[in-house]
Amino acid sequence: MPYAEILVTKNFITDEEKTVLVKKMTKILLDSEGLIDNPISRSIALLDIKEFGCLYVGGERSKQDKILVKIYAFSNAFNDKSKKKLFSDITNALISINDKIKSQNGRNIWCMIIPLQKNNFGVGGAPVTLEMTRNLVSAYKE
């Protein structure tokens, strides 16, 4: 159930950069939840890129480009070490696609994990857990 929203300043990254970013982020999200990369896991890995027209920082319209990455994940999917890796992987992926991001060494990227507590995510009217998701994905046979 990896799901992430990436919010970027309008026109900050190109469509080509978005295409590369989506591929990198999908792999990062699957890895972060311990899911095998296969057609089943890819079918449940969601990524939404949104552009905001203006961002206010400190009560004023910001003149600097920013990126906010929100990762919605099962609360038991991460420990401190895996969170640090996730933030680093996301930052490196963004730096690798865009020179404007690279020039700021990722300081304009904010990442947050929004934890989903047990039974706070459901599909088809039933609660879904990380364990169920991992079992579903690992049961796939080519």
SULZINOR-V347081 format. One record per pair of residues at least 24 apart in sequence whose ideal C-beta (glycine too) atoms are under 10 Angstrom apart, sorted by the first residue. I is the first residue (numbers start at 0). GAP is how many residues later the second one is. D is the distance in Angstrom with one decimal. If there is no record, write none. Layout:
# SULZINOR-V347081
I,GAP,D
I,GAP,D
This chain:
# SULZINOR-V347081
0,28,9.6
0,32,7.4
0,34,8.9
0,40,9.7
0,43,5.7
0,44,8.3
0,45,8.1
0,71,8.0
0,72,7.8
0,73,7.1
0,76,9.3
0,115,8.2
0,120,6.2
0,122,8.0
0,127,6.4
0,128,9.3
0,129,7.9
0,131,9.3
0,132,5.4
0,135,9.9
0,136,10.0
1,24,8.0
1,26,8.7
1,27,3.5
1,28,6.1
1,29,9.2
1,30,6.8
1,31,5.3
1,33,7.0
1,39,8.1
1,40,9.9
1,42,7.3
1,43,4.8
1,44,7.1
1,45,8.3
1,69,7.6
1,70,8.2
1,71,6.8
1,72,9.5
1,75,8.8
1,131,8.9
2,26,7.8
2,41,8.7
2,42,7.8
2,43,4.4
2,44,7.5
2,45,7.8
2,67,8.8
2,68,7.6
2,69,4.5
2,70,7.8
2,111,9.3
2,113,9.3
2,118,9.2
3,24,8.7
3,25,5.9
3,28,9.5
3,41,8.8
3,42,7.5
3,43,5.4
3,44,7.3
3,45,9.3
3,65,6.2
3,66,6.4
3,67,4.8
3,68,7.1
3,69,8.7
3,86,8.4
3,107,9.3
3,109,9.7
3,110,9.7
4,41,9.2
4,42,8.0
4,43,4.8
4,44,7.9
4,45,6.5
4,63,7.9
4,64,7.4
4,65,4.5
4,66,8.4
4,67,7.9
4,107,10.0
4,109,9.2
5,41,7.0
5,42,7.1
5,43,4.8
5,44,7.2
5,45,9.6
5,61,6.7
5,62,7.5
5,63,5.3
5,64,8.0
5,65,9.8
5,84,8.9
5,88,8.6
5,103,9.7
5,105,9.8
6,41,9.0
6,42,8.0
6,43,5.0
6,44,7.5
6,45,5.8
6,48,8.6
6,59,8.2
6,60,7.0
6,61,4.4
6,62,7.8
6,63,7.6
6,103,9.2
7,41,6.9
7,42,7.5
7,43,5.7
7,44,7.5
7,47,9.7
7,57,7.5
7,58,7.6
7,59,5.1
7,60,8.0
7,61,9.4
7,86,9.2
7,90,9.5
7,93,9.6
7,100,9.8
7,101,9.7
8,42,7.0
8,43,6.5
8,44,8.5
8,45,8.3
8,46,6.5
8,53,8.0
8,55,8.2
8,56,4.2
8,57,5.8
8,58,7.6
8,59,9.8
8,91,9.8
8,99,8.8
9,40,9.8
9,41,4.3
9,42,6.6
9,43,5.3
9,44,8.1
9,45,9.6
9,55,9.2
10,40,7.3
10,42,9.8
10,54,8.9
11,39,7.6
11,40,9.7
11,53,4.5
11,54,8.2
11,55,7.3
11,86,7.6
11,88,7.0
11,89,8.3
11,96,9.1
12,36,8.3
12,38,8.8
12,52,9.0
12,54,8.3
12,81,8.4
12,84,6.8
12,85,5.5
12,87,8.4
12,88,8.0
13,83,8.9
13,84,8.2
14,34,10.0
15,81,8.7
16,77,9.2
16,79,9.7
16,80,4.5
16,81,5.5
16,82,10.0
16,84,9.3
17,29,9.8
17,31,5.7
17,33,9.9
17,79,8.5
18,78,9.4
19,73,8.6
19,76,8.1
19,77,5.2
19,78,9.5
20,26,8.6
20,28,7.5
20,46,10.0
20,69,9.7
20,72,6.5
20,73,6.9
20,75,8.9
20,76,5.3
20,77,8.6
21,25,5.7
21,27,7.4
22,24,9.8
22,70,9.3
23,65,8.5
23,66,8.8
23,68,8.8
23,69,4.1
23,70,8.6
23,72,7.4
23,73,7.6
24,24,9.0
24,44,8.3
24,46,9.6
24,64,9.0
24,65,7.2
24,68,6.3
24,69,8.9
26,62,8.8
26,66,8.8
27,43,9.3
27,57,9.2
27,58,7.0
27,60,9.9
27,61,4.7
27,62,6.2
27,64,9.2
27,65,6.3
28,42,7.2
28,43,10.0
28,44,8.4
28,57,8.7
28,60,9.6
28,61,9.2
29,107,8.5
30,51,9.4
30,54,8.6
30,55,8.5
30,58,7.7
31,39,7.4
31,41,7.1
31,45,7.0
31,46,7.2
31,50,6.7
31,51,8.8
31,53,7.7
31,54,4.8
31,57,7.7
31,58,9.1
31,81,9.1
32,38,9.6
32,40,6.4
32,41,7.2
32,44,5.0
32,45,8.6
32,49,9.4
32,53,9.7
32,97,6.8
32,100,7.2
32,101,7.7
32,104,9.1
33,43,7.3
33,44,9.9
33,48,8.8
33,96,8.1
33,99,9.4
33,100,6.2
33,103,9.2
33,104,9.6
34,42,9.7
34,95,9.4
34,98,7.0
34,99,6.4
34,101,9.3
34,102,4.9
34,103,8.3
35,98,8.5
35,101,5.5
35,102,5.8
35,103,9.9
35,104,7.5
36,100,9.1
37,99,6.6
37,100,8.8
37,102,4.9
37,103,9.4
37,104,7.6
38,98,9.6
38,101,6.8
38,103,8.4
39,93,9.6
39,96,6.4
39,97,5.1
39,98,8.9
39,99,8.0
39,100,4.4
40,92,8.4
40,93,9.3
40,95,8.6
40,96,4.4
40,97,9.1
40,99,7.9
41,95,9.5
42,94,9.5
42,97,9.9
43,79,8.6
43,84,9.4
43,89,7.2
43,92,8.2
43,93,7.8
44,92,10.0
45,26,8.9
61,46,9.8
63,36,10.0
63,40,8.3
63,43,9.6
63,44,6.4
64,33,9.3
64,35,6.3
64,36,8.1
64,39,8.4
64,43,6.0
65,38,9.8
65,41,9.9
65,42,5.2
65,43,7.9
65,44,7.1
66,24,9.4
66,27,6.2
66,31,9.2
66,34,7.2
66,37,10.0
66,39,8.8
66,41,6.2
66,42,4.7
66,43,7.0
66,44,8.8
67,40,9.8
67,41,8.0
67,42,4.9
67,43,7.9
67,44,7.6
68,24,9.7
68,25,8.0
68,40,6.8
68,41,7.1
68,42,4.6
68,43,7.3
68,44,9.5
69,40,9.2
69,41,8.0
69,42,5.6
69,43,8.1
69,44,5.8
70,40,7.1
70,41,7.1
70,42,4.9
70,43,6.8
70,44,9.4
71,40,9.9
71,41,8.1
71,42,4.9
71,43,8.3
71,44,6.2
71,48,9.9
71,49,8.2
72,40,5.8
72,41,7.4
72,42,6.5
72,43,6.6
72,48,9.5
72,57,8.3
73,41,7.4
73,42,5.5
73,43,8.6
73,44,8.2
73,46,8.9
73,47,7.2
73,54,8.8
73,55,6.8
73,56,3.9
73,57,8.9
73,58,9.9
73,59,7.7
73,60,9.8
74,38,9.0
74,39,9.6
74,40,3.8
74,41,6.1
74,42,5.3
74,43,7.3
74,45,8.4
74,55,8.6
75,39,8.6
75,40,9.5
75,41,9.2
75,42,7.9
75,53,8.4
75,54,5.8
75,55,8.7
76,36,8.6
76,38,8.3
76,39,8.9
76,53,5.5
76,56,9.4
76,57,9.6
77,35,6.5
77,37,8.1
81,31,9.9
82,28,9.1
82,30,6.4
85,25,7.5
85,27,7.4
86,24,4.8
86,25,9.2
86,26,8.7
